[in-house]
Amino acid sequence: MRASLPPLGPPVSPDRIIASFPKWYTPAACLQLKEHFHGQVSAACQRRSTGTVGLSLSKAVVVGDLHVGKTSLIHRFCKNVFDHDYKATIGVDFEIERFEIAGVPYSLQIWDTAGQEKFKCIASAYYRGAQVIITAFDLTDVQTLGHTRQWLEDALRENEPGSCFVFLVGTKKDLLSRAACEQAEGEAVHLANEMQAEYWSVSAKTGENVAAFFSRVAALAFEQSVLQALERRSGCPLQVGDGDLIRMEGSPPETQGSERPSGLGCC
């Protein structure tokens, strides 16, 4: 099969190789409480029978207010740099990061969208087809947390119900004391649960949790892509077993199995 061919391009850097399922930030607000890839995903990866998953791009969009640090977060992960004087993003920009997950090549396209109101019409067109929506806010500015719900609604409006993983990410963790961070995180976790999102705190300046966060994003998107490819091939829905808990925004419990991505259950 095509997916069994060697990956094109230069080798993946060691820090982009994911052999085991990355852990969550906090069990109080996570998408999956498990430590291993889905059994059928692992088996398919071992056989190199993942269809075209290794040849396609998964799309992640980062949304949030102006100056919350979206560009800094992406540049820290993709380029391992931090600049105090980033200019505001005009419209949209993107980076493509190559991974090797469970031995299979995989690429994540990370879209950086403008936080200014005047660019919303431009940016919203790029929300379409997202597999992952990352809503970012500034841990030092509670107002930006309150705005994340609207950013999420705008992004979800451009996608099919239940088709996106949702993350809520607090930035600038380095600017808070431990006590202040815990307080801010408590409020954010509460909102994340309402939004059916997985919560993370990060610092683009120090790099804290940035690589772990994007590894988690890539692993979840990859697993979903493989499950969907296996389902298309077999024609039968694949179910995640007991204990594999996952939340997808936009699908209430009573629609489980109809609108939610195949093979994914709801917490």
C-alpha positions in Angstrom: 0.0 0.0 0.0 1.1 3.6 -0.5 1.3 4.3 3.2 4.0 1.6 3.5 6.4 3.5 1.4 9.3 5.4 3.1 8.4 9.0 4.0 9.3 11.6 1.5 11.7 14.4 2.4 14.4 14.6 5.1 14.1 12.5 8.3 11.8 13.6 11.0 13.7 15.3 13.9 13.9 13.1 17.1 11.6 15.4 19.1 8.8 14.8 16.5 8.9 11.1 16.9 5.9 9.9 19.0 6.1 6.2 20.0 3.6 6.1 22.9 0.4 8.0 23.5 1.2 11.5 25.0 -0.2 12.2 28.4 -2.8 14.9 29.2 -2.0 18.1 31.1 -4.7 17.6 33.8 -7.2 14.8 34.2 -9.7 17.4 35.3 -10.1 18.5 31.7 -8.8 16.1 29.1 -10.0 14.5 25.9 -8.8 10.9 26.5 -7.9 9.3 29.8 -5.8 6.5 28.4 -2.1 5.7 28.0 -2.0 3.8 24.7 -3.2 4.2 21.1 -6.4 2.4 20.1 -5.6 -1.3 19.6 -6.7 -1.4 16.0 -4.7 1.8 15.3 -1.5 0.2 16.8 -2.1 -3.0 14.7 -2.6 -1.0 11.5 0.6 1.0 12.2 2.6 -2.2 12.8 1.3 -3.6 9.4 1.8 -0.2 7.7 -1.8 -0.5 6.6 -3.0 3.0 7.5 -4.2 3.9 4.0 -3.3 7.5 2.9 -3.0 8.8 6.5 0.8 9.1 6.1 0.4 11.1 2.9 -2.1 13.7 3.9 -2.2 16.8 6.1 -4.3 17.3 9.2 -5.4 20.9 9.9 -5.2 22.6 13.3 -6.3 26.2 13.7 -5.3 28.5 16.5 -7.8 31.2 17.4 -8.1 33.8 20.2 -7.8 37.5 21.0 -5.1 39.8 19.8 -1.8 39.6 21.8 -2.6 36.4 23.7 0.5 34.8 22.2 -0.8 32.6 19.3 2.1 33.4 17.0 4.6 33.0 19.9 3.2 29.6 20.7 3.4 28.4 17.1 6.9 29.8 16.6 8.2 28.3 19.8 7.1 24.8 18.7 7.9 25.1 15.0 11.1 27.2 15.1 12.1 27.0 18.8 12.3 30.8 18.9 10.7 33.5 21.0 10.5 37.2 20.1 9.2 39.8 22.4 8.3 42.1 19.5 6.0 40.0 17.3 3.9 42.0 14.9 0.1 41.2 14.9 -0.8 38.5 12.4 -2.5 40.0 9.3 -5.2 37.6 8.1 -3.7 34.1 8.5 -0.3 32.3 8.4 0.6 28.7 8.7 3.4 26.2 9.5 3.6 22.5 8.6 5.2 20.2 11.0 6.2 16.6 10.2 5.9 13.8 12.7 6.5 10.1 12.9 3.7 8.6 15.0 3.8 4.9 15.9 6.2 4.5 13.0 4.0 6.2 10.4 4.8 9.6 8.8 2.2 12.3 9.7 2.0 16.0 9.0 0.1 18.7 10.9 -0.7 22.0 9.3 -1.0 24.7 12.0 -2.9 27.8 11.1 -2.2 31.1 12.9 -5.2 33.4 12.7 -5.5 37.1 13.3 -7.1 38.2 16.6 -8.2 41.6 15.3 -11.9 42.1 14.6 -11.3 43.6 11.2 -9.6 40.4 10.0 -12.3 38.0 11.2 -14.0 37.7 7.9 -10.7 36.7 6.2 -9.6 34.3 9.0 -13.0 32.6 9.3 -12.7 31.2 5.8 -9.6 29.3 6.9 -11.4 27.6 9.8 -13.0 25.2 7.4 -11.8 21.6 7.3 -10.1 21.9 10.7 -9.6 18.7 12.6 -8.3 20.5 15.7 -9.4 23.9 17.1 -7.0 25.5 19.6 -8.6 28.4 21.5 -5.9 30.4 23.2 -6.1 33.0 26.0 -3.8 35.0 28.2 -3.6 33.5 31.8 -2.8 37.0 33.1 -5.9 38.6 31.4 -9.2 37.0 32.5 -11.1 38.9 29.8 -9.4 36.9 27.1 -10.6 33.7 28.7 -14.2 35.0 28.6 -13.8 35.6 24.9 -12.7 32.1 24.0 -16.3 30.8 23.9 -17.1 33.2 21.0 -13.9 32.3 19.2 -14.8 28.6 19.4 -18.3 29.2 18.2 -17.0 31.1 15.2 -14.6 28.3 14.3 -17.2 25.5 14.8 -19.6 27.4 12.6 -17.3 26.7 9.7 -17.1 22.9 10.3 -19.3 19.9 10.5 -20.8 19.2 14.0 -18.6 16.8 16.0 -15.7 16.9 13.5 -13.2 18.8 15.6 -11.0 18.2 18.6 -11.1 21.3 20.8 -8.3 22.6 23.1 -8.3 25.5 25.5 -4.8 26.8 26.0 -3.7 29.3 28.6 -0.5 31.2 27.5 2.1 33.2 29.4 2.3 30.8 32.3 5.8 32.2 33.1 4.2 35.5 34.2 2.2 34.1 37.0 3.1 33.0 40.5 2.2 29.4 41.4 -0.8 30.5 43.4 -2.1 32.9 40.7 -1.6 30.2 38.1 -3.6 27.7 40.1 -6.4 30.2 40.4 -6.5 31.0 36.7 -6.3 27.4 35.8 -9.2 26.6 38.0 -11.4 29.0 36.1 -10.1 27.8 32.8 -10.7 24.1 33.6 -14.3 24.9 34.5 -14.8 26.7 31.2 -13.0 23.9 29.3 -15.4 21.4 30.7 -18.3 23.5 29.5 -16.7 23.8 26.1 -15.9 20.1 25.9 -12.3 21.0 25.4 -9.0 19.7 26.7 -7.1 22.2 28.8 -3.4 23.1 28.8 -1.2 25.8 30.3 1.9 26.8 28.4 4.7 29.3 28.1 6.1 30.3 24.7 8.9 32.2 26.4 10.3 29.3 28.4 8.9 26.6 26.2 7.1 24.9 29.1 4.6 22.3 27.9 4.7 23.6 24.3 6.2 20.4 22.7 4.1 18.2 25.0 1.0 20.0 24.0 1.5 19.8 20.2 2.6 16.1 20.5 -0.8 15.5 22.2 -2.6 17.4 19.5 -0.8 15.4 16.7 -1.4 12.1 18.4 -5.1 12.6 18.9 -5.5 13.9 15.3 -3.4 11.0 13.9 -5.4 8.3 15.8 -8.7 9.8 14.6 -7.4 9.8 11.0 -6.4 6.2 11.2 -9.7 5.1 12.8 -11.6 6.9 10.0 -9.4 5.3 7.3 -10.0 1.8 8.8 -13.7 2.5 9.0 -13.9 3.6 5.4 -12.0 0.4 4.4 -14.2 -1.9 6.5 -17.5 -0.1 6.2 -18.1 -0.7 9.9 -17.8 1.8 12.8 -14.9 1.2 15.1 -15.6 1.8 18.8 -13.2 2.9 21.4 -13.2 0.4 24.3 -14.1 1.0 27.9 -11.9 3.6 29.6 -11.0 5.4 26.3 -12.8 8.6 27.1 -13.0 11.3 24.5 -14.9 14.6 24.1 -15.7 16.1 20.7 -17.3 19.6 20.6 -20.7 19.8 18.9 -22.2 16.4 19.5 -24.5 15.8 22.5 -24.6 12.3 24.1 -27.9 11.4 22.4 -26.3 11.7 19.0 -23.3 9.4 19.8 -22.4 7.3 16.7 -24.3 9.6 14.3 -22.5 13.0 14.1 -19.4 12.3 16.1 -16.3 11.1 14.2 -16.4 7.4 13.8 -14.8 5.3 16.5 -14.9 8.0 19.1 -17.1 7.9 22.2 -18.1 10.8 24.5 -17.1 11.4 28.1 
